[in-house]
Amino acid sequence: MSKRFVPMLLIALLLVLHGQLWFGRGSVRSVNKLQSELDSQKVKNTQATLVNDRLEAEIRDLKEGLEIVEEKARSELGMVKNNEIFVQVAH
């Protein structure tokens, strides 16, 4: 009886571990899903970093010089300087 008990116990343990590998919390499917989510989040983080860098550069320009303020006033608000003629070209 003891000659059969140890191999049967080892086989049962192997089946349990194998089941956990495929269907458990740390299963292959679960790891692949988490890896996919991680890759997606890395792409989003990269895009957010680019947007943040662009905004940081714009803030630095606004703090340092008036050229960007003048450019924004002209493009977004349609402002013109004194003795300047505004010409709009339609495409």
ZIKACOR-V67365 format. One record per backbone hydrogen bond with DSSP energy under -0.5 kcal/mol. CO is the residue of the C=O (numbers start at 1). NH is the residue of the N-H. E is the energy in kcal/mol with one decimal. If there is no record, write none. Layout:
((CO NH E) (CO NH E))
This chain:
((1 4 -0.6) (1 5 -1.7) (2 6 -1.3) (3 7 -0.6) (4 8 -2.0) (5 9 -2.5) (6 10 -2.5) (7 11 -2.4) (8 12 -2.5) (9 13 -2.5) (10 14 -2.3) (11 15 -2.4) (12 16 -2.2) (13 17 -2.6) (14 18 -2.5) (15 19 -2.4) (16 20 -2.2) (17 21 -1.9) (18 22 -1.6) (19 23 -3.0) (19 24 -0.6) (20 24 -1.4) (21 28 -1.8) (24 27 -1.3) (27 31 -2.5) (28 32 -2.4) (29 33 -2.2) (30 34 -2.4) (31 35 -2.3) (32 36 -2.1) (33 37 -2.4) (34 38 -2.3) (35 39 -2.4) (36 40 -2.2) (37 41 -2.4) (38 42 -2.2) (39 43 -1.8) (40 44 -2.1) (41 45 -2.6) (42 46 -2.2) (43 47 -2.2) (44 48 -2.5) (45 49 -2.3) (46 50 -2.0) (47 51 -2.1) (48 52 -2.7) (49 53 -2.5) (50 54 -2.2) (51 55 -2.5) (52 56 -2.5) (53 57 -2.2) (54 58 -2.1) (55 59 -2.5) (56 60 -2.4) (57 61 -2.3) (58 62 -2.3) (59 63 -2.1) (60 64 -2.1) (61 65 -2.5) (66 70 -2.6) (67 71 -2.5) (68 72 -2.5) (69 73 -2.5) (70 74 -2.2) (71 75 -2.6) (72 76 -2.8) (72 77 -0.8) (73 77 -0.9) (73 79 -2.0) (74 78 -0.7) (81 84 -1.2) (84 86 -0.5) (85 87 -0.5) (87 89 -0.5) (88 90 -0.6))
